[in-house]
């Protein structure tokens, strides 16, 4: 017997009035979204199934249903989503089917388990930089895009996120007229907050329904992987003046680098993509330089021959030279469906990073005159840092598909690098780079997940001063009472 089709999951959501189902989903997600979500055995619904159920209820639900939203009904929705058949496995039986399933599952579930604090704290130190060669990004450009400064955008996002958590996903603009919001309105005028809310976070019911139906795949079984329009505008107007975020984590994501990236790309396109690469490269360098107080030296890229550049950074310790390459590209939707698409995607950015590390390492070992003298006579290791997590990228099945970087090389997202640096600041210094790139004797590949666990179990994690400063700049400087 084949597993149920996705349309059967949709039917489970349509048994209930949207006006009754969505507030329950919002309340559950608000309770799950305080920071880093960790699945629990007694969860009726997971964040990814909440997001899908909300999308389908908005797209196809109607108010002429009468089935009550009980715990049993919610459990049926959750189970229905989990058991939905995977068309790639059922119809195609493709090579690498298991790793392809892991790719799809990772990109569906893992984003809901990121630290919201770190994502929001990264915005200002990442995007509010003056870097030579930027084409688009200035403070004025951000203000024109957002309707306010980057700092105020984070503050509005924090206000909306907090409102979700404390009020079961609900936000009502009239709250800003209450006395306990007076300090907020004094800092950011009510009209500006509501403009940002309407411009970036909210939509009417009709707009939400149209967006949820737009661009759906013709293959019904693939609709599970459709873009969720709630990511773009997480609040839906349920009744006049009352808005609901059925998946509360999407509110915080709007004020993350990822949320801002897609908003900026929609307005500015490729020039912003190029600017983003420069900004991420500078940001990674600032993170690496935090280790300089622990007998590490961080050197920028060099032009070792006319027109030829080395890797982005060299981190030099007593015994090692870590060649670091920064890649700001993201895994696009085709790369999130199966291992072939994933491989095609990662070889364009991570694969190029591997090539650059191999070239730079080879030049160091050959004592090339154009390479920094500090890098010579060192053991070479590699590190590729990506803007977003490239899930499974350090696993043996995926790495076997990519050309070897020649030297033991780990791939980390910016968030993972920040966390690694924090353990370095806690006393391990640049030794964390040695441990995270330590090759396994069987495969010569670093066991990154195991290394992280070992570092976390034995090390002390200090606060990352760059993230601390970023959050302080974007935080409200006073306590906000409950509604």
Residue pairs with C-beta under 8 A, 6 or more apart in sequence:
2 85
2 90
3 83
3 84
3 85
3 86
3 90
4 80
4 83
4 84
4 85
5 84
5 85
5 220
5 221
6 84
6 85
6 220
6 221
6 223
6 224
7 220
8 80
8 84
9 52
9 53
9 56
9 77
9 80
9 81
9 84
10 56
10 60
12 53
12 73
12 76
12 77
12 80
13 21
13 53
13 56
13 57
13 60
13 61
13 77
14 56
14 57
14 60
14 61
14 62
14 65
15 65
15 67
15 73
16 57
16 61
16 65
16 67
16 68
16 69
16 73
17 61
17 62
17 63
17 64
17 65
17 66
18 57
18 58
18 61
18 62
18 63
19 63
19 238
20 68
20 69
21 53
21 57
21 61
21 69
22 54
22 57
22 58
22 236
22 238
22 244
22 246
23 168
23 169
23 170
23 238
23 244
24 69
24 74
25 45
25 50
25 53
25 54
25 57
25 169
25 246
25 247
26 164
26 168
26 169
26 170
26 244
26 245
26 246
26 247
26 248
27 168
27 169
28 44
28 45
28 50
28 74
29 47
29 50
29 169
29 245
29 246
29 247
29 248
29 249
30 164
30 165
30 167
30 168
30 169
30 245
30 248
32 43
32 47
32 248
32 249
33 47
33 116
33 161
33 164
33 165
33 248
33 249
33 252
34 165
35 115
35 116
35 117
36 113
36 114
36 115
36 116
37 47
37 112
37 113
37 249
38 113
39 46
43 78
44 71
44 74
44 75
44 78
45 53
45 74
45 77
45 78
46 78
46 109
46 112
47 109
47 112
47 247
47 249
48 81
48 108
48 109
48 112
49 77
49 78
49 81
49 82
50 246
50 247
51 112
51 228
51 230
51 246
51 247
51 250
52 81
52 224
52 228
53 77
53 81
54 230
54 246
54 247
55 212
55 226
55 228
55 229
55 230
56 212
57 246
58 205
58 208
58 209
58 212
58 230
58 236
58 246
59 209
59 212
59 213
60 213
67 73
84 224
85 221
86 101
86 104
87 219
87 221
87 222
88 94
88 97
88 100
88 101
88 104
88 337
88 338
89 97
89 101
94 100
94 338
94 340
96 338
96 339
96 340
96 397
99 339
99 392
99 395
99 397
99 398
100 337
100 338
100 339
100 340
100 342
102 392
103 336
103 337
103 338
103 339
103 342
103 391
103 392
104 225
104 336
104 337
104 338
106 391
106 392
107 331
107 336
107 391
108 225
110 389
110 391
112 249
114 389
114 415
115 415
116 161
116 249
116 252
116 253
116 256
117 471
118 415
118 418
118 419
118 467
119 252
119 253
119 256
119 257
119 258
119 415
120 154
120 157
120 158
120 252
120 255
120 256
120 471
120 474
121 467
121 468
121 470
121 471
121 474
122 256
122 257
122 283
122 414
122 415
122 418
122 467
122 470
123 150
123 154
123 255
123 256
123 257
123 260
123 470
123 474
124 150
124 151
124 154
124 470
124 473
124 474
125 283
125 286
125 466
125 467
125 469
125 470
126 257
126 279
126 280
126 283
126 470
127 137
127 142
127 150
127 257
127 260
127 279
128 139
128 142
128 150
129 279
129 282
129 283
131 278
131 279
131 282
133 278
134 275
134 278
134 279
135 271
135 272
135 274
135 275
136 264
136 268
136 271
136 272
136 275
137 272
137 275
137 279
139 149
139 150
141 268
142 149
142 150
142 153
143 149
145 263
145 264
145 267
146 153
146 196
146 199
146 200
146 263
147 192
147 195
147 196
147 199
147 200
148 156
148 188
148 192
148 195
148 196
150 474
151 473
151 474
152 188
152 192
152 196
153 196
153 255
154 255
154 474
154 475
155 187
155 188
155 474
155 475
155 476
156 188
156 193
156 196
156 197
156 255
157 251
157 252
157 254
157 255
158 255
158 474
158 475
158 476
159 184
159 193
159 476
159 480
160 171
160 197
160 201
160 235
160 245
160 251
161 248
161 251
161 252
161 255
162 480
163 170
163 171
163 175
163 483
164 170
164 171
164 245
164 248
164 251
165 248
166 482
166 483
167 483
169 244
169 245
169 246
169 248
170 242
170 243
170 244
170 245
171 197
171 235
171 243
171 244
171 245
172 241
172 242
172 243
173 194
173 197
173 241
173 243
174 241
175 181
175 483
176 184
176 185
176 190
176 193
176 194
177 190
178 483
180 480
180 481
180 482
180 483
181 480
183 478
183 480
184 193
184 476
184 480
185 193
187 476
197 235
200 233
200 254
200 263
201 233
201 234
201 235
201 251
201 254
202 233
202 235
202 236
202 237
202 243
203 211
203 233
203 235
203 236
203 237
204 236
204 237
205 236
205 237
205 238
207 233
208 229
208 230
208 233
208 236
208 237
211 229
211 232
211 233
212 229
212 230
214 229
215 226
215 227
216 223
216 226
217 223
217 225
217 226
225 333
225 336
225 337
227 333
228 247
228 250
230 236
230 245
230 246
230 247
230 250
231 250
231 253
231 259
232 262
234 245
234 246
234 247
234 248
234 250
234 251
234 253
234 254
235 243
235 244
235 245
235 251
236 243
236 244
236 245
236 246
237 243
238 244
245 251
253 259
257 387
257 414
258 330
258 388
261 276
261 330
261 387
264 272
264 276
265 272
265 273
273 328
276 328
276 387
277 326
277 328
279 328
280 326
280 328
280 385
280 387
280 414
281 312
281 326
281 328
283 414
284 312
284 313
284 324
284 326
284 385
284 414
284 417
285 298
285 300
285 312
285 313
286 466
287 414
287 417
287 418
287 421
287 464
287 466
288 298
288 313
288 315
288 324
288 421
289 298
290 421
290 424
290 425
290 464
290 465
290 466
291 298
291 315
291 421
291 424
291 425
291 429
291 430
291 433
292 298
294 424
294 429
294 430
295 317
295 318
295 429
295 430
296 315
296 316
296 317
296 429
296 430
297 315
297 316
297 317
297 374
298 313
298 314
298 315
298 316
299 313
299 314
299 316
299 372
299 374
299 375
300 312
300 313
301 309
301 310
301 311
301 312
301 313
302 309
302 310
302 370
302 371
302 372
303 309
303 310
303 370
304 310
304 363
304 368
304 370
304 371
305 370
310 323
310 356
310 359
310 360
310 363
310 371
311 323
311 324
311 325
311 356
311 357
311 359
311 360
312 324
312 325
312 326
313 323
313 324
313 326
314 321
314 322
314 323
314 324
314 360
314 372
314 374
314 375
315 321
315 322
315 324
315 383
315 430
315 433
316 322
316 374
316 375
316 378
317 378
317 430
317 433
317 434
319 378
319 379
320 378
320 379
320 380
320 381
320 430
320 433
320 434
321 361
321 364
321 374
321 375
321 378
321 379
321 380
321 381
322 381
322 382
322 383
322 430
322 433
322 437
323 356
323 357
323 360
323 361
323 364
323 380
323 381
323 382
323 383
323 407
324 382
324 383
324 384
324 385
325 353
325 356
325 357
325 382
325 383
325 384
325 385
326 353
326 384
326 385
327 349
327 350
327 352
327 353
327 384
327 385
327 386
327 387
328 386
328 387
329 348
329 349
329 386
329 387
330 387
330 388
331 342
331 345
331 346
331 388
331 390
332 345
334 341
334 344
334 345
335 341
335 342
335 344
335 345
335 346
336 342
339 397
339 398
339 401
342 392
342 398
343 398
343 401
343 402
346 390
346 393
346 398
346 402
347 401
347 402
347 403
349 386
350 384
350 386
350 390
350 393
350 402
350 411
351 402
351 403
353 384
353 405
353 411
354 382
354 384
354 402
354 403
354 404
354 405
354 409
355 403
355 405
357 382
357 384
357 405
357 406
357 407
357 409
358 404
358 405
358 406
358 407
360 371
361 380
361 382
361 405
361 406
361 407
362 406
363 370
363 371
364 371
364 375
364 376
364 378
364 380
365 380
367 376
380 407
381 407
381 408
381 409
381 433
381 434
381 437
382 405
382 407
382 408
382 409
382 410
382 437
383 409
383 410
383 411
383 412
383 433
383 436
383 437
384 405
384 409
384 410
384 411
384 412
385 411
385 412
385 413
385 414
385 417
386 393
386 411
386 412
386 413
386 414
387 413
387 414
388 413
388 414
389 413
389 415
389 416
390 411
390 413
392 398
393 399
393 411
394 410
394 411
394 445
394 446
394 447
394 448
394 449
396 443
396 445
399 445
408 437
408 438
408 439
408 444
408 445
408 446
409 437
409 446
410 436
410 437
410 446
410 448
410 451
411 448
412 420
412 436
412 448
416 452
418 464
418 466
418 467
419 452
419 461
420 432
420 433
420 436
420 452
420 455
421 432
421 464
422 461
422 462
422 463
422 464
423 432
423 455
423 456
423 459
423 460
423 461
423 462
424 430
424 431
424 432
424 433
425 462
425 463
425 464
426 459
426 460
426 461
426 462
427 459
427 460
427 462
428 435
428 455
428 459
432 455
432 459
435 451
435 454
435 455
436 446
436 448
436 451
436 452
436 455
437 446
438 446
438 447
438 451
439 445
439 446
440 446
440 447
